[in-house]
Amino acid sequence: MNNLTTIKGVVEGFERSTHVTGTDHRTSTTHLSIFKIGTNRIMLRTSAPSIISDGDEVVVAGIHDNGQFSALACKNLTANWVSPLKQQGCALTALLFMAFISFLMSFMIIPIFFCGVCIYFAYRVKKHDKSLKLAYDLIKNV
């Protein structure tokens, strides 16, 4: 994974969009904020609408990915707003529980494989949560 960096500056060309996923029984909405700071194109995904507009001074923390900056955390210095921190604690717990149950049933080949898959995804979730926390620490005292 790329190193986390911060970018501070004035928002230009602000656009807002939403992405809805799910089924008839449960949906999830992700709010997308796309804008520029200087020459950097920024994409911020949040669970709630962002409080950002053109001309606001912001600081974002994230990674450069495929020609754009994927912000993991944002602090709007003008509006005194910080993007919500949403970590995956329940997902990590569920994956580790499934890995444990699979390990207990490890007298068969398929549960051993499933246990390994659960542990791999638990590792990825934990790594992502650690990156999010670090991004928030980078913008906290700006």
N, CA, C and O atoms as CSV, one atom per row, in Angstrom:
chain,resi,resn,atom,element,x,y,z
A,1,MET,N,N,0.837,-1.180,0.000
A,1,MET,CA,C,0.000,0.000,0.000
A,1,MET,C,C,0.877,1.237,0.000
A,1,MET,O,O,1.924,1.261,0.647
A,2,ASN,N,N,0.458,2.259,-0.719
A,2,ASN,CA,C,1.202,3.514,-0.783
A,2,ASN,C,C,1.217,4.183,0.580
A,2,ASN,O,O,0.366,3.915,1.428
A,3,ASN,N,N,2.198,5.060,0.781
A,3,ASN,CA,C,2.290,5.803,2.028
A,3,ASN,C,C,1.212,6.870,2.091
A,3,ASN,O,O,0.861,7.467,1.074
A,4,LEU,N,N,0.693,7.107,3.276
A,4,LEU,CA,C,-0.292,8.163,3.476
A,4,LEU,C,C,0.394,9.517,3.420
A,4,LEU,O,O,1.476,9.706,3.977
A,5,THR,N,N,-0.251,10.452,2.742
A,5,THR,CA,C,0.247,11.822,2.675
A,5,THR,C,C,-0.912,12.773,2.922
A,5,THR,O,O,-2.078,12.381,2.862
A,6,THR,N,N,-0.582,14.011,3.196
A,6,THR,CA,C,-1.611,15.037,3.383
A,6,THR,C,C,-1.475,16.105,2.312
A,6,THR,O,O,-0.382,16.389,1.821
A,7,ILE,N,N,-2.600,16.682,1.967
A,7,ILE,CA,C,-2.642,17.808,1.029
A,7,ILE,C,C,-3.528,18.869,1.666
A,7,ILE,O,O,-4.626,18.574,2.137
A,8,LYS,N,N,-3.046,20.095,1.675
A,8,LYS,CA,C,-3.799,21.209,2.247
A,8,LYS,C,C,-3.958,22.276,1.185
A,8,LYS,O,O,-3.012,22.586,0.461
A,9,GLY,N,N,-5.156,22.840,1.092
A,9,GLY,CA,C,-5.376,23.893,0.122
A,9,GLY,C,C,-6.830,24.270,-0.003
A,9,GLY,O,O,-7.665,23.892,0.818
A,10,VAL,N,N,-7.121,25.034,-1.061
A,10,VAL,CA,C,-8.459,25.564,-1.300
A,10,VAL,C,C,-9.179,24.677,-2.317
A,10,VAL,O,O,-8.612,24.303,-3.344
A,11,VAL,N,N,-10.439,24.349,-2.015
A,11,VAL,CA,C,-11.255,23.478,-2.861
A,11,VAL,C,C,-11.687,24.227,-4.114
A,11,VAL,O,O,-12.152,25.365,-4.048
A,12,GLU,N,N,-11.523,23.558,-5.270
A,12,GLU,CA,C,-11.986,24.088,-6.556
A,12,GLU,C,C,-12.741,22.994,-7.293
A,12,GLU,O,O,-12.413,21.816,-7.152
A,13,GLY,N,N,-13.739,23.361,-8.072
A,13,GLY,CA,C,-14.464,22.420,-8.919
A,13,GLY,C,C,-15.175,21.324,-8.145
A,13,GLY,O,O,-15.161,20.165,-8.560
A,14,PHE,N,N,-15.792,21.672,-7.032
A,14,PHE,CA,C,-16.433,20.675,-6.168
A,14,PHE,C,C,-17.646,20.042,-6.844
A,14,PHE,O,O,-18.503,20.745,-7.382
A,15,GLU,N,N,-17.713,18.713,-6.814
A,15,GLU,CA,C,-18.857,17.951,-7.324
A,15,GLU,C,C,-19.261,16.940,-6.264
A,15,GLU,O,O,-18.431,16.449,-5.499
A,16,ARG,N,N,-20.559,16.640,-6.236
A,16,ARG,CA,C,-21.085,15.691,-5.258
A,16,ARG,C,C,-21.881,14.612,-5.979
A,16,ARG,O,O,-22.576,14.892,-6.956
A,17,SER,N,N,-21.778,13.387,-5.496
A,17,SER,CA,C,-22.528,12.276,-6.072
A,17,SER,C,C,-22.787,11.250,-4.978
A,17,SER,O,O,-22.198,11.326,-3.900
A,18,THR,N,N,-23.666,10.292,-5.252
A,18,THR,CA,C,-23.906,9.198,-4.318
A,18,THR,C,C,-23.824,7.881,-5.063
A,18,THR,O,O,-24.061,7.815,-6.269
A,19,HIS,N,N,-23.489,6.847,-4.335
A,19,HIS,CA,C,-23.427,5.496,-4.887
A,19,HIS,C,C,-24.228,4.595,-3.939
A,19,HIS,O,O,-23.868,4.438,-2.773
A,20,VAL,N,N,-25.312,4.009,-4.447
A,20,VAL,CA,C,-26.182,3.167,-3.641
A,20,VAL,C,C,-26.011,1.715,-4.070
A,20,VAL,O,O,-26.073,1.402,-5.259
A,21,THR,N,N,-25.796,0.831,-3.102
A,21,THR,CA,C,-25.681,-0.598,-3.366
A,21,THR,C,C,-26.581,-1.350,-2.398
A,21,THR,O,O,-26.982,-0.811,-1.366
A,22,GLY,N,N,-26.894,-2.587,-2.732
A,22,GLY,CA,C,-27.659,-3.411,-1.814
A,22,GLY,C,C,-28.740,-4.205,-2.503
A,22,GLY,O,O,-28.727,-4.396,-3.719
A,23,THR,N,N,-29.688,-4.669,-1.684
A,23,THR,CA,C,-30.792,-5.498,-2.152
A,23,THR,C,C,-32.111,-4.824,-1.801
A,23,THR,O,O,-32.136,-3.674,-1.364
A,24,ASP,N,N,-33.217,-5.560,-1.998
A,24,ASP,CA,C,-34.532,-5.028,-1.626
A,24,ASP,C,C,-34.663,-4.810,-0.129
A,24,ASP,O,O,-35.452,-3.971,0.306
A,25,HIS,N,N,-33.902,-5.554,0.664
A,25,HIS,CA,C,-34.050,-5.512,2.119
A,25,HIS,C,C,-33.051,-4.605,2.832
A,25,HIS,O,O,-33.301,-4.157,3.951
A,26,ARG,N,N,-31.921,-4.336,2.183
A,26,ARG,CA,C,-30.902,-3.509,2.835
A,26,ARG,C,C,-30.092,-2.780,1.767
A,26,ARG,O,O,-29.645,-3.383,0.791
A,27,THR,N,N,-29.914,-1.495,1.963
A,27,THR,CA,C,-29.092,-0.717,1.034
A,27,THR,C,C,-28.015,0.036,1.805
A,27,THR,O,O,-28.115,0.243,3.014
A,28,SER,N,N,-26.998,0.433,1.079
A,28,SER,CA,C,-25.906,1.209,1.641
A,28,SER,C,C,-25.618,2.373,0.698
A,28,SER,O,O,-25.499,2.184,-0.513
A,29,THR,N,N,-25.508,3.558,1.248
A,29,THR,CA,C,-25.237,4.752,0.450
A,29,THR,C,C,-23.851,5.293,0.783
A,29,THR,O,O,-23.521,5.515,1.948
A,30,THR,N,N,-23.052,5.500,-0.249
A,30,THR,CA,C,-21.747,6.127,-0.099
A,30,THR,C,C,-21.821,7.493,-0.775
A,30,THR,O,O,-22.255,7.610,-1.921
A,31,HIS,N,N,-21.394,8.511,-0.055
A,31,HIS,CA,C,-21.396,9.878,-0.596
A,31,HIS,C,C,-20.011,10.172,-1.156
A,31,HIS,O,O,-19.003,10.032,-0.463
A,32,LEU,N,N,-19.978,10.581,-2.415
A,32,LEU,CA,C,-18.721,10.880,-3.096
A,32,LEU,C,C,-18.552,12.382,-3.227
A,32,LEU,O,O,-19.470,13.077,-3.664
A,33,SER,N,N,-17.405,12.878,-2.857
A,33,SER,CA,C,-17.041,14.283,-3.048
A,33,SER,C,C,-15.798,14.303,-3.924
A,33,SER,O,O,-14.774,13.711,-3.584
A,34,ILE,N,N,-15.899,14.987,-5.048
A,34,ILE,CA,C,-14.785,15.068,-5.996
A,34,ILE,C,C,-14.436,16.542,-6.163
A,34,ILE,O,O,-15.309,17.366,-6.433
A,35,PHE,N,N,-13.162,16.868,-6.001
A,35,PHE,CA,C,-12.736,18.262,-6.117
A,35,PHE,C,C,-11.248,18.318,-6.394
A,35,PHE,O,O,-10.564,17.295,-6.402
A,36,LYS,N,N,-10.756,19.518,-6.621
A,36,LYS,CA,C,-9.329,19.725,-6.858
A,36,LYS,C,C,-8.758,20.609,-5.764
A,36,LYS,O,O,-9.410,21.527,-5.265
A,37,ILE,N,N,-7.531,20.305,-5.413
A,37,ILE,CA,C,-6.710,21.178,-4.576
A,37,ILE,C,C,-5.435,21.383,-5.381
A,37,ILE,O,O,-4.611,20.476,-5.501
A,38,GLY,N,N,-5.283,22.572,-5.925
A,38,GLY,CA,C,-4.154,22.830,-6.819
A,38,GLY,C,C,-4.284,21.962,-8.049
A,38,GLY,O,O,-5.285,22.037,-8.762
A,39,THR,N,N,-3.275,21.132,-8.307
A,39,THR,CA,C,-3.318,20.233,-9.468
A,39,THR,C,C,-3.777,18.824,-9.094
A,39,THR,O,O,-3.855,17.950,-9.957
A,40,ASN,N,N,-4.079,18.598,-7.823
A,40,ASN,CA,C,-4.476,17.271,-7.350
A,40,ASN,C,C,-5.984,17.084,-7.436
A,40,ASN,O,O,-6.753,17.896,-6.921
A,41,ARG,N,N,-6.400,15.995,-8.098
A,41,ARG,CA,C,-7.816,15.612,-8.137
A,41,ARG,C,C,-8.066,14.725,-6.919
A,41,ARG,O,O,-7.396,13.709,-6.733
A,42,ILE,N,N,-9.035,15.116,-6.095
A,42,ILE,CA,C,-9.312,14.438,-4.829
A,42,ILE,C,C,-10.654,13.712,-4.912
A,42,ILE,O,O,-11.636,14.266,-5.405
A,43,MET,N,N,-10.691,12.458,-4.424
A,43,MET,CA,C,-11.950,11.729,-4.281
A,43,MET,C,C,-12.083,11.334,-2.815
A,43,MET,O,O,-11.219,10.660,-2.253
A,44,LEU,N,N,-13.192,11.773,-2.207
A,44,LEU,CA,C,-13.479,11.476,-0.811
A,44,LEU,C,C,-14.774,10.689,-0.737
A,44,LEU,O,O,-15.808,11.146,-1.224
A,45,ARG,N,N,-14.728,9.502,-0.127
A,45,ARG,CA,C,-15.927,8.673,0.075
A,45,ARG,C,C,-16.283,8.732,1.554
A,45,ARG,O,O,-15.442,8.467,2.413
A,46,THR,N,N,-17.551,9.086,1.853
A,46,THR,CA,C,-17.993,9.167,3.242
A,46,THR,C,C,-19.352,8.511,3.408
A,46,THR,O,O,-20.077,8.297,2.437
A,47,SER,N,N,-19.688,8.195,4.656
A,47,SER,CA,C,-20.976,7.590,4.960
A,47,SER,C,C,-22.081,8.635,5.103
A,47,SER,O,O,-23.262,8.291,5.073
A,48,ALA,N,N,-21.715,9.886,5.254
A,48,ALA,CA,C,-22.671,11.003,5.361
A,48,ALA,C,C,-22.239,12.088,4.377
A,48,ALA,O,O,-21.066,12.148,4.008
A,49,PRO,N,N,-23.170,12.947,3.944
A,49,PRO,CA,C,-22.786,14.011,3.012
A,49,PRO,C,C,-21.691,14.903,3.599
A,49,PRO,O,O,-21.723,15.254,4.778
A,50,SER,N,N,-20.733,15.257,2.763
A,50,SER,CA,C,-19.639,16.112,3.222
A,50,SER,C,C,-20.111,17.561,3.309
A,50,SER,O,O,-21.023,17.989,2.600
A,51,ILE,N,N,-19.463,18.290,4.195
A,51,ILE,CA,C,-19.738,19.726,4.316
A,51,ILE,C,C,-18.528,20.445,3.733
A,51,ILE,O,O,-17.638,20.907,4.449
A,52,ILE,N,N,-18.532,20.520,2.403
A,52,ILE,CA,C,-17.441,21.116,1.642
A,52,ILE,C,C,-18.056,21.893,0.488
A,52,ILE,O,O,-19.061,21.468,-0.083
A,53,SER,N,N,-17.464,23.020,0.144
A,53,SER,CA,C,-17.880,23.755,-1.051
A,53,SER,C,C,-16.680,24.482,-1.634
A,53,SER,O,O,-15.633,24.596,-0.997
A,54,ASP,N,N,-16.852,24.973,-2.856
A,54,ASP,CA,C,-15.771,25.711,-3.511
A,54,ASP,C,C,-15.306,26.867,-2.625
A,54,ASP,O,O,-16.119,27.580,-2.035
A,55,GLY,N,N,-13.998,27.038,-2.544
A,55,GLY,CA,C,-13.416,28.129,-1.768
A,55,GLY,C,C,-13.071,27.752,-0.339
A,55,GLY,O,O,-12.382,28.515,0.338
A,56,ASP,N,N,-13.524,26.606,0.144
A,56,ASP,CA,C,-13.190,26.174,1.508
A,56,ASP,C,C,-11.738,25.727,1.572
A,56,ASP,O,O,-11.214,25.147,0.621
A,57,GLU,N,N,-11.097,25.999,2.695
A,57,GLU,CA,C,-9.752,25.502,2.919
A,57,GLU,C,C,-9.862,24.166,3.654
A,57,GLU,O,O,-10.468,24.084,4.722
A,58,VAL,N,N,-9.268,23.118,3.069
A,58,VAL,CA,C,-9.349,21.782,3.641
A,58,VAL,C,C,-7.966,21.155,3.722
A,58,VAL,O,O,-7.027,21.590,3.055
A,59,VAL,N,N,-7.861,20.131,4.547
A,59,VAL,CA,C,-6.687,19.264,4.565
A,59,VAL,C,C,-7.221,17.836,4.450
A,59,VAL,O,O,-8.149,17.445,5.158
A,60,VAL,N,N,-6.614,17.067,3.542
A,60,VAL,CA,C,-7.012,15.682,3.335
A,60,VAL,C,C,-5.804,14.786,3.550
A,60,VAL,O,O,-4.665,15.174,3.290
A,61,ALA,N,N,-6.078,13.577,4.033
A,61,ALA,CA,C,-5.032,12.567,4.202
A,61,ALA,C,C,-5.466,11.330,3.439
A,61,ALA,O,O,-6.615,10.899,3.538
A,62,GLY,N,N,-4.541,10.759,2.675
A,62,GLY,CA,C,-4.888,9.585,1.892
A,62,GLY,C,C,-3.711,9.120,1.059
A,62,GLY,O,O,-2.552,9.327,1.418
A,63,ILE,N,N,-4.034,8.480,-0.079
A,63,ILE,CA,C,-2.998,7.915,-0.941
A,63,ILE,C,C,-3.224,8.324,-2.389
A,63,ILE,O,O,-4.359,8.514,-2.826
A,64,HIS,N,N,-2.129,8.456,-3.125
A,64,HIS,CA,C,-2.208,8.677,-4.564
A,64,HIS,C,C,-2.450,7.324,-5.216
A,64,HIS,O,O,-1.713,6.369,-4.969
A,65,ASP,N,N,-3.489,7.243,-6.055
A,65,ASP,CA,C,-3.869,5.969,-6.662
A,65,ASP,C,C,-4.431,6.220,-8.055
A,65,ASP,O,O,-5.445,6.902,-8.200
A,66,ASN,N,N,-3.787,5.679,-9.074
A,66,ASN,CA,C,-4.242,5.785,-10.468
A,66,ASN,C,C,-4.520,7.219,-10.914
A,66,ASN,O,O,-5.561,7.491,-11.512
A,67,GLY,N,N,-3.611,8.124,-10.630
A,67,GLY,CA,C,-3.724,9.497,-11.107
A,67,GLY,C,C,-4.617,10.404,-10.291
A,67,GLY,O,O,-4.783,11.572,-10.642
A,68,GLN,N,N,-5.196,9.904,-9.212
A,68,GLN,CA,C,-5.982,10.772,-8.348
A,68,GLN,C,C,-5.619,10.485,-6.897
A,68,GLN,O,O,-4.966,9.487,-6.592
A,69,PHE,N,N,-6.042,11.358,-6.023
A,69,PHE,CA,C,-5.762,11.224,-4.600
A,69,PHE,C,C,-7.011,10.688,-3.916
A,69,PHE,O,O,-8.049,11.351,-3.908
A,70,SER,N,N,-6.918,9.504,-3.348
A,70,SER,CA,C,-8.040,8.903,-2.614
A,70,SER,C,C,-7.927,9.324,-1.157
A,70,SER,O,O,-7.067,8.839,-0.421
A,71,ALA,N,N,-8.804,10.231,-0.753
A,71,ALA,CA,C,-8.773,10.753,0.609
A,71,ALA,C,C,-9.457,9.781,1.558
A,71,ALA,O,O,-10.578,9.339,1.305
A,72,LEU,N,N,-8.784,9.455,2.637
A,72,LEU,CA,C,-9.359,8.609,3.682
A,72,LEU,C,C,-9.953,9.451,4.802
A,72,LEU,O,O,-10.842,8.998,5.523
A,73,ALA,N,N,-9.458,10.680,4.947
A,73,ALA,CA,C,-9.951,11.591,5.980
A,73,ALA,C,C,-9.859,13.018,5.459
A,73,ALA,O,O,-8.956,13.360,4.695
A,74,CYS,N,N,-10.812,13.843,5.885
A,74,CYS,CA,C,-10.843,15.242,5.439
A,74,CYS,C,C,-11.248,16.137,6.601
A,74,CYS,O,O,-12.150,15.812,7.372
A,75,LYS,N,N,-10.570,17.258,6.708
A,75,LYS,CA,C,-10.923,18.270,7.703
A,75,LYS,C,C,-11.125,19.584,6.973
A,75,LYS,O,O,-10.204,20.104,6.343
A,76,ASN,N,N,-12.347,20.123,7.061
A,76,ASN,CA,C,-12.663,21.409,6.447
A,76,ASN,C,C,-12.364,22.484,7.485
A,76,ASN,O,O,-13.088,22.625,8.471
A,77,LEU,N,N,-11.307,23.232,7.261
A,77,LEU,CA,C,-10.891,24.266,8.205
A,77,LEU,C,C,-11.835,25.459,8.184
A,77,LEU,O,O,-11.984,26.146,9.195
A,78,THR,N,N,-12.474,25.716,7.046
A,78,THR,CA,C,-13.404,26.838,6.915
A,78,THR,C,C,-14.694,26.566,7.669
A,78,THR,O,O,-15.168,27.430,8.407
A,79,ALA,N,N,-15.271,25.384,7.501
A,79,ALA,CA,C,-16.568,25.044,8.103
A,79,ALA,C,C,-16.434,24.274,9.422
A,79,ALA,O,O,-17.441,23.929,10.040
A,80,ASN,N,N,-15.200,24.004,9.854
A,80,ASN,CA,C,-14.950,23.250,11.080
A,80,ASN,C,C,-15.677,21.898,11.061
A,80,ASN,O,O,-16.431,21.571,11.978
A,81,TRP,N,N,-15.434,21.117,9.993
A,81,TRP,CA,C,-16.064,19.806,9.811
A,81,TRP,C,C,-14.983,18.766,9.566
A,81,TRP,O,O,-13.996,19.036,8.884
A,82,VAL,N,N,-15.172,17.575,10.124
A,82,VAL,CA,C,-14.262,16.450,9.894
A,82,VAL,C,C,-15.086,15.287,9.374
A,82,VAL,O,O,-16.150,14.988,9.915
A,83,SER,N,N,-14.604,14.627,8.326
A,83,SER,CA,C,-15.319,13.478,7.773
A,83,SER,C,C,-15.441,12.381,8.831
A,83,SER,O,O,-14.534,12.196,9.641
A,84,PRO,N,N,-16.566,11.651,8.823
A,84,PRO,CA,C,-16.765,10.614,9.844
A,84,PRO,C,C,-15.807,9.441,9.674
A,84,PRO,O,O,-15.507,9.020,8.557
A,85,LEU,N,N,-15.338,8.927,10.798
A,85,LEU,CA,C,-14.465,7.755,10.816
A,85,LEU,C,C,-15.347,6.519,10.942
A,85,LEU,O,O,-16.050,6.347,11.937
A,86,LYS,N,N,-15.305,5.658,9.923
A,86,LYS,CA,C,-16.126,4.452,9.931
A,86,LYS,C,C,-15.217,3.246,9.767
A,86,LYS,O,O,-14.793,2.916,8.660
A,87,GLN,N,N,-14.925,2.594,10.882
A,87,GLN,CA,C,-14.077,1.409,10.833
A,87,GLN,C,C,-14.945,0.157,10.810
A,87,GLN,O,O,-16.140,0.215,11.100
A,88,GLN,N,N,-14.341,-0.970,10.465
A,88,GLN,CA,C,-15.077,-2.214,10.231
A,88,GLN,C,C,-14.934,-3.189,11.389
A,88,GLN,O,O,-14.627,-4.358,11.155
A,89,GLY,N,N,-15.140,-2.764,12.609
A,89,GLY,CA,C,-14.968,-3.620,13.781
A,89,GLY,C,C,-15.826,-4.873,13.752
A,89,GLY,O,O,-15.333,-5.954,14.072
A,90,CYS,N,N,-17.097,-4.762,13.378
A,90,CYS,CA,C,-17.992,-5.925,13.336
A,90,CYS,C,C,-17.552,-6.917,12.264
A,90,CYS,O,O,-17.615,-8.127,12.482
A,91,ALA,N,N,-17.116,-6.432,11.130
A,91,ALA,CA,C,-16.669,-7.323,10.055
A,91,ALA,C,C,-15.441,-8.107,10.499
A,91,ALA,O,O,-15.335,-9.305,10.234
A,92,LEU,N,N,-14.523,-7.438,11.169
A,92,LEU,CA,C,-13.320,-8.109,11.651
A,92,LEU,C,C,-13.683,-9.200,12.653
A,92,LEU,O,O,-13.162,-10.313,12.579
A,93,THR,N,N,-14.577,-8.882,13.589
A,93,THR,CA,C,-15.012,-9.862,14.586
A,93,THR,C,C,-15.687,-11.056,13.930
A,93,THR,O,O,-15.411,-12.200,14.293
A,94,ALA,N,N,-16.568,-10.806,12.971
A,94,ALA,CA,C,-17.271,-11.892,12.278
A,94,ALA,C,C,-16.296,-12.789,11.519
A,94,ALA,O,O,-16.426,-14.012,11.554
A,95,LEU,N,N,-15.329,-12.195,10.840
A,95,LEU,CA,C,-14.349,-12.989,10.100
A,95,LEU,C,C,-13.501,-13.858,11.030
A,95,LEU,O,O,-13.233,-15.022,10.733
A,96,LEU,N,N,-13.088,-13.285,12.147
A,96,LEU,CA,C,-12.293,-14.066,13.089
A,96,LEU,C,C,-13.122,-15.179,13.725
A,96,LEU,O,O,-12.603,-16.269,13.970
A,97,PHE,N,N,-14.397,-14.922,13.993
A,97,PHE,CA,C,-15.286,-15.958,14.534
A,97,PHE,C,C,-15.446,-17.101,13.534
A,97,PHE,O,O,-15.363,-18.273,13.902
A,98,MET,N,N,-15.677,-16.750,12.251
A,98,MET,CA,C,-15.817,-17.791,11.224
A,98,MET,C,C,-14.517,-18.592,11.070
A,98,MET,O,O,-14.558,-19.803,10.852
A,99,ALA,N,N,-13.374,-17.922,11.184
A,99,ALA,CA,C,-12.093,-18.621,11.098
A,99,ALA,C,C,-11.942,-19.593,12.264
A,99,ALA,O,O,-11.456,-20.710,12.081
A,100,PHE,N,N,-12.354,-19.177,13.456
A,100,PHE,CA,C,-12.265,-20.035,14.636
A,100,PHE,C,C,-13.155,-21.266,14.490
A,100,PHE,O,O,-12.721,-22.381,14.776
A,101,ILE,N,N,-14.403,-21.070,14.045
A,101,ILE,CA,C,-15.324,-22.191,13.845
A,101,ILE,C,C,-14.761,-23.144,12.781
A,101,ILE,O,O,-14.825,-24.363,12.943
A,102,SER,N,N,-14.218,-22.592,11.707
A,102,SER,CA,C,-13.625,-23.433,10.656
A,102,SER,C,C,-12.448,-24.231,11.184
A,102,SER,O,O,-12.248,-25.389,10.816
A,103,PHE,N,N,-11.665,-23.593,12.057
A,103,PHE,CA,C,-10.520,-24.283,12.644
A,103,PHE,C,C,-10.982,-25.457,13.513
A,103,PHE,O,O,-10.368,-26.524,13.503
A,104,LEU,N,N,-12.081,-25.249,14.271
A,104,LEU,CA,C,-12.611,-26.325,15.108
A,104,LEU,C,C,-13.099,-27.506,14.271
A,104,LEU,O,O,-13.069,-28.652,14.719
A,105,MET,N,N,-13.551,-27.211,13.045
A,105,MET,CA,C,-14.048,-28.259,12.152
A,105,MET,C,C,-12.958,-28.696,11.160
A,105,MET,O,O,-13.276,-29.209,10.087
A,106,SER,N,N,-11.707,-28.502,11.501
A,106,SER,CA,C,-10.620,-28.676,10.539
A,106,SER,C,C,-10.291,-30.136,10.196
A,106,SER,O,O,-9.263,-30.390,9.568
A,107,PHE,N,N,-11.108,-31.071,10.579
A,107,PHE,CA,C,-10.873,-32.450,10.185
A,107,PHE,C,C,-11.218,-32.682,8.725
A,107,PHE,O,O,-10.964,-33.764,8.197
A,108,MET,N,N,-11.796,-31.683,8.061
A,108,MET,CA,C,-12.094,-31.769,6.631
A,108,MET,C,C,-11.275,-30.716,5.897
A,108,MET,O,O,-10.862,-29.731,6.510
A,109,ILE,N,N,-11.030,-30.892,4.614
A,109,ILE,CA,C,-10.205,-29.979,3.815
A,109,ILE,C,C,-10.882,-28.636,3.609
A,109,ILE,O,O,-10.226,-27.603,3.739
A,110,ILE,N,N,-12.160,-28.610,3.295
A,110,ILE,CA,C,-12.853,-27.355,2.970
A,110,ILE,C,C,-12.837,-26.374,4.141
A,110,ILE,O,O,-12.547,-25.200,3.911
A,111,PRO,N,N,-13.132,-26.780,5.396
A,111,PRO,CA,C,-13.048,-25.805,6.492
A,111,PRO,C,C,-11.654,-25.232,6.699
A,111,PRO,O,O,-11.524,-24.075,7.097
A,112,ILE,N,N,-10.601,-26.019,6.438
A,112,ILE,CA,C,-9.238,-25.495,6.576
A,112,ILE,C,C,-9.014,-24.373,5.568
A,112,ILE,O,O,-8.454,-23.332,5.911
A,113,PHE,N,N,-9.446,-24.579,4.338
A,113,PHE,CA,C,-9.338,-23.543,3.311
A,113,PHE,C,C,-10.151,-22.314,3.706
A,113,PHE,O,O,-9.668,-21.188,3.588
A,114,PHE,N,N,-11.380,-22.521,4.172
A,114,PHE,CA,C,-12.253,-21.416,4.576
A,114,PHE,C,C,-11.645,-20.645,5.739
A,114,PHE,O,O,-11.755,-19.420,5.798
A,115,CYS,N,N,-11.006,-21.352,6.664
A,115,CYS,CA,C,-10.338,-20.704,7.793
A,115,CYS,C,C,-9.239,-19.770,7.280
A,115,CYS,O,O,-9.116,-18.640,7.754
A,116,GLY,N,N,-8.445,-20.235,6.319
A,116,GLY,CA,C,-7.385,-19.408,5.747
A,116,GLY,C,C,-7.925,-18.176,5.035
A,116,GLY,O,O,-7.362,-17.088,5.148
A,117,VAL,N,N,-9.027,-18.354,4.297
A,117,VAL,CA,C,-9.652,-17.227,3.591
A,117,VAL,C,C,-10.151,-16.194,4.595
A,117,VAL,O,O,-9.956,-14.995,4.396
A,118,CYS,N,N,-10.793,-16.647,5.670
A,118,CYS,CA,C,-11.294,-15.725,6.701
A,118,CYS,C,C,-10.154,-14.952,7.356
A,118,CYS,O,O,-10.265,-13.748,7.588
A,119,ILE,N,N,-9.072,-15.642,7.649
A,119,ILE,CA,C,-7.929,-14.973,8.273
A,119,ILE,C,C,-7.323,-13.944,7.319
A,119,ILE,O,O,-6.940,-12.856,7.749
A,120,TYR,N,N,-7.233,-14.272,6.044
A,120,TYR,CA,C,-6.704,-13.328,5.054
A,120,TYR,C,C,-7.559,-12.055,5.006
A,120,TYR,O,O,-7.028,-10.946,5.059
A,121,PHE,N,N,-8.888,-12.221,4.905
A,121,PHE,CA,C,-9.759,-11.046,4.835
A,121,PHE,C,C,-9.767,-10.270,6.153
A,121,PHE,O,O,-9.881,-9.045,6.142
A,122,ALA,N,N,-9.650,-10.956,7.275
A,122,ALA,CA,C,-9.558,-10.266,8.567
A,122,ALA,C,C,-8.294,-9.405,8.606
A,122,ALA,O,O,-8.316,-8.281,9.107
A,123,TYR,N,N,-7.199,-9.939,8.074
A,123,TYR,CA,C,-5.952,-9.174,8.000
A,123,TYR,C,C,-6.130,-7.917,7.148
A,123,TYR,O,O,-5.682,-6.836,7.530
A,124,ARG,N,N,-6.788,-8.061,5.986
A,124,ARG,CA,C,-7.006,-6.916,5.090
A,124,ARG,C,C,-7.887,-5.852,5.744
A,124,ARG,O,O,-7.614,-4.658,5.621
A,125,VAL,N,N,-8.950,-6.286,6.444
A,125,VAL,CA,C,-9.846,-5.347,7.138
A,125,VAL,C,C,-9.068,-4.605,8.224
A,125,VAL,O,O,-9.197,-3.388,8.358
A,126,LYS,N,N,-8.269,-5.327,8.992
A,126,LYS,CA,C,-7.484,-4.705,10.057
A,126,LYS,C,C,-6.478,-3.701,9.485
A,126,LYS,O,O,-6.276,-2.630,10.058
A,127,LYS,N,N,-5.856,-4.043,8.373
A,127,LYS,CA,C,-4.888,-3.153,7.725
A,127,LYS,C,C,-5.575,-1.870,7.231
A,127,LYS,O,O,-5.034,-0.775,7.380
A,128,HIS,N,N,-6.771,-2.016,6.643
A,128,HIS,CA,C,-7.526,-0.848,6.172
A,128,HIS,C,C,-7.936,0.045,7.349
A,128,HIS,O,O,-7.821,1.268,7.266
A,129,ASP,N,N,-8.413,-0.557,8.437
A,129,ASP,CA,C,-8.790,0.222,9.613
A,129,ASP,C,C,-7.596,0.980,10.195
A,129,ASP,O,O,-7.730,2.113,10.658
A,130,LYS,N,N,-6.434,0.338,10.163
A,130,LYS,CA,C,-5.223,0.994,10.666
A,130,LYS,C,C,-4.873,2.201,9.796
A,130,LYS,O,O,-4.470,3.242,10.316
A,131,SER,N,N,-5.024,2.070,8.472
A,131,SER,CA,C,-4.765,3.184,7.556
A,131,SER,C,C,-5.746,4.333,7.801
A,131,SER,O,O,-5.349,5.499,7.800
A,132,LEU,N,N,-7.022,4.009,8.011
A,132,LEU,CA,C,-8.017,5.049,8.297
A,132,LEU,C,C,-7.673,5.798,9.571
A,132,LEU,O,O,-7.732,7.027,9.606
A,133,LYS,N,N,-7.317,5.071,10.614
A,133,LYS,CA,C,-6.974,5.701,11.896
A,133,LYS,C,C,-5.754,6.593,11.746
A,133,LYS,O,O,-5.719,7.695,12.295
A,134,LEU,N,N,-4.755,6.131,11.012
A,134,LEU,CA,C,-3.560,6.936,10.792
A,134,LEU,C,C,-3.894,8.204,10.009
A,134,LEU,O,O,-3.367,9.273,10.316
A,135,ALA,N,N,-4.768,8.096,8.994
A,135,ALA,CA,C,-5.189,9.266,8.223
A,135,ALA,C,C,-5.879,10.293,9.114
A,135,ALA,O,O,-5.640,11.492,8.970
A,136,TYR,N,N,-6.724,9.844,10.027
A,136,TYR,CA,C,-7.388,10.764,10.943
A,136,TYR,C,C,-6.400,11.395,11.909
A,136,TYR,O,O,-6.545,12.566,12.258
A,137,ASP,N,N,-5.410,10.651,12.341
A,137,ASP,CA,C,-4.379,11.214,13.212
A,137,ASP,C,C,-3.589,12.295,12.490
A,137,ASP,O,O,-3.178,13.278,13.107
A,138,LEU,N,N,-3.369,12.124,11.171
A,138,LEU,CA,C,-2.614,13.118,10.403
A,138,LEU,C,C,-3.351,14.457,10.287
A,138,LEU,O,O,-2.711,15.508,10.261
A,139,ILE,N,N,-4.686,14.433,10.216
A,139,ILE,CA,C,-5.432,15.692,10.034
A,139,ILE,C,C,-5.967,16.270,11.333
A,139,ILE,O,O,-6.452,17.401,11.352
A,140,LYS,N,N,-5.886,15.511,12.418
A,140,LYS,CA,C,-6.520,15.905,13.677
A,140,LYS,C,C,-6.066,17.265,14.198
A,140,LYS,O,O,-6.899,18.080,14.597
A,141,ASN,N,N,-4.790,17.517,14.199
A,141,ASN,CA,C,-4.262,18.734,14.828
A,141,ASN,C,C,-3.833,19.805,13.834
A,141,ASN,O,O,-3.006,20.660,14.152
A,142,VAL,N,N,-4.395,19.758,12.633
A,142,VAL,CA,C,-4.035,20.765,11.626
A,142,VAL,C,C,-4.852,22.013,11.846
A,142,VAL,O,O,-4.705,22.986,11.105
